[in-house]
Amino acid sequence: MNKKDLISALAVKMNVTRQQSCKFINCFQDVLTEALKQDSSVMLQGFGTFSAWKQKKREGRNPRTGISCVIAPRKSVKFKPGKYLLRDLNSYE
């Protein structure tokens, strides 16, 4: 599922227009990004937690040429699924 599919599914589920659904997704993304930039985690009870973490500088390799290079330190995001999301994913019906 890509962003376009998510917007369509959300619009149907919420009984709103695709434009309103798109605005919701974009606003959620903005709020999540701002919180993670400030090193806060975002916890959605039962769904999961998004948290920022800092990757260290490390040595990598260009797979095409085989030349070694240093990969600069950067921020990344971890997602830890919540109890209810895991329960729903693992329920066998």
NORGI-V148294 format. One record per pair of residues at least 6 apart in sequence whose C-alpha atoms are under 7 Angstrom apart, sorted by the first residue. I is the first residue (numbers start at 1). J is the second residue. D is the distance in Angstrom with one decimal. If there is no record, write none. Layout:
I,J,D ; I,J,D
//
This chain:
7,18,6.3 ; 7,21,5.6 ; 7,22,5.6 ; 8,18,6.0 ; 10,21,6.2 ; 11,17,5.6 ; 11,18,5.3 ; 11,21,5.3 ; 32,42,7.0 ; 35,41,6.8 ; 36,51,6.5 ; 36,52,5.5 ; 39,52,6.0 ; 40,51,6.8 ; 41,49,6.8 ; 41,50,5.6 ; 41,51,4.4 ; 41,52,6.8 ; 42,49,5.5 ; 42,50,5.1 ; 42,51,6.5 ; 43,49,4.3 ; 43,50,6.4 ; 46,82,4.7 ; 46,83,5.4 ; 46,84,4.9 ; 46,85,6.4 ; 47,81,6.0 ; 47,82,4.5 ; 47,83,7.0 ; 47,84,6.2 ; 47,85,5.2 ; 48,79,6.8 ; 48,80,5.4 ; 48,81,4.1 ; 48,82,4.0 ; 49,79,5.6 ; 49,80,5.2 ; 49,81,6.5 ; 50,77,6.7 ; 50,78,5.7 ; 50,79,4.6 ; 50,80,6.6 ; 51,77,5.6 ; 51,78,5.3 ; 51,79,6.5 ; 52,75,6.6 ; 52,76,5.7 ; 52,77,4.5 ; 52,78,6.3 ; 53,75,5.7 ; 53,76,5.5 ; 53,77,6.0 ; 54,74,5.8 ; 54,75,4.5 ; 54,76,6.2 ; 55,73,5.5 ; 55,74,5.4 ; 55,75,5.9 ; 55,76,6.9 ; 56,73,4.8 ; 57,71,5.7 ; 57,72,4.9 ; 57,73,4.4 ; 58,70,5.8 ; 58,71,5.3 ; 58,72,6.9 ; 59,68,7.0 ; 59,69,5.8 ; 59,70,4.5 ; 59,71,5.8 ; 60,68,5.8 ; 60,69,5.4 ; 60,70,5.8 ; 60,71,6.1 ; 61,67,5.6 ; 61,68,4.3 ; 61,69,5.8 ; 62,68,6.4
//
